Amino acid sequence: MTLVRLENISKTFRQGDIEVHALTDISLDVSEGEFAALVGPSGSGKTTLLNIIGGLDSPTSGKVHLNGTDVTALNESQLSDFRLFQLGFVFQAYNLVPVLSALENVELIMVLQGRAESERRERARHYLDLVGLGKVMDRRPSALSGGQQQRVAVARALASGPRLVLADEPTANLDSDNATALLDIMHKLSHEEKTTFLFSTHDPRVMERAERIIQLRDGKVEMDRVIADANAV
Ligand SMILES: Nc1ncnc2c1ncn2[C@@H]1O[C@H](COP(=O)(O)OP(=O)(O)OP(=O)(O)O)[C@@H](O)[C@H]1O
């Protein structure tokens, strides 16, 4: 089933008299369960595309359909609800709240979703266990390594029950071993939880683990290749 459908997406940024064509006429589909990497040189449009799919930015023209909803037609309050219930985000900077424990950080989005405390706690523990942090869930982010903090961010994204997880350079601040370990965890979760992942990366070792590679250049899709069947583990 198609989860994301991009139709003729273009994005132009204007800086004074200068126009930057960040994305030009991008059309592509992402199916449910895919584990796909968005790759391409710096400035090729990866972040812009992820932001548009995630409703954090709007295209200059074109449409984004996610799970049957025309994201580009939503107003601000519909968009924030949509993001809260349908999407999980993992950013380059882990974006954890420093005064909260790992467990409380994972619970936070579920608080906003209005989930009951017992359910929140149970889900947060479950996902922290799955990412291998069961023993350190009471620690604050400052007492965790970078790799562990990013695993908290992955647990947080998944615990909210999203249809799609968008990850912008999730391994950019990690060394190679931590980067591959994080990707292995994301990959495992994408199969076990049947969650769709779309992540951007520069890292060749991270790219190797993708089941589909969408390569951008100058704001256009230069190559789009399925490496493995997303349903085969
Ligand atoms: N807010 C903005 N205002 C003006 N230009 C922008 C803005 N955001 C992005 N751009 C431009 O759009 C183009 C695409 O940028 P984008 O950040 O999407 O690329 P990227 O592939 O994610 O790069 P990187 O790998 O370095 O993060 C670049 O030319 C960038 O300078």
The ligand as an ORCA input file, in Angstrom:
! r2SCAN-3c Opt
* xyz 0 1
  N      15.482     28.491      4.442
  C      16.206     28.527      3.315
  N      16.399     29.695      2.658
  C      17.110     29.744      1.508
  N      17.673     28.674      0.928
  C      17.517     27.490      1.538
  C      16.782     27.344      2.764
  N      16.802     26.040      3.122
  C      17.526     25.390      2.177
  N      17.940     26.252      1.222
  C      18.730     25.916      0.009
  O      18.054     24.847     -0.651
  C      19.000     23.910     -1.165
  C      18.723     22.530     -0.576
  O      19.052     22.536      0.815
  P      18.858     21.282      1.784
  O      19.213     21.713      3.158
  O      17.527     20.702      1.561
  O      19.967     20.262      1.224
  P      20.541     18.949      1.883
  O      20.663     17.965      0.758
  O      19.729     18.558      3.051
  O      21.975     19.401      2.338
  P      22.876     18.873      3.578
  O      23.249     17.468      3.208
  O      24.042     19.811      3.560
  O      22.035     18.969      4.814
  C      20.376     24.469     -0.840
  O      20.825     25.185     -1.952
  C      20.101     25.379      0.339
  O      21.055     26.413      0.388
*
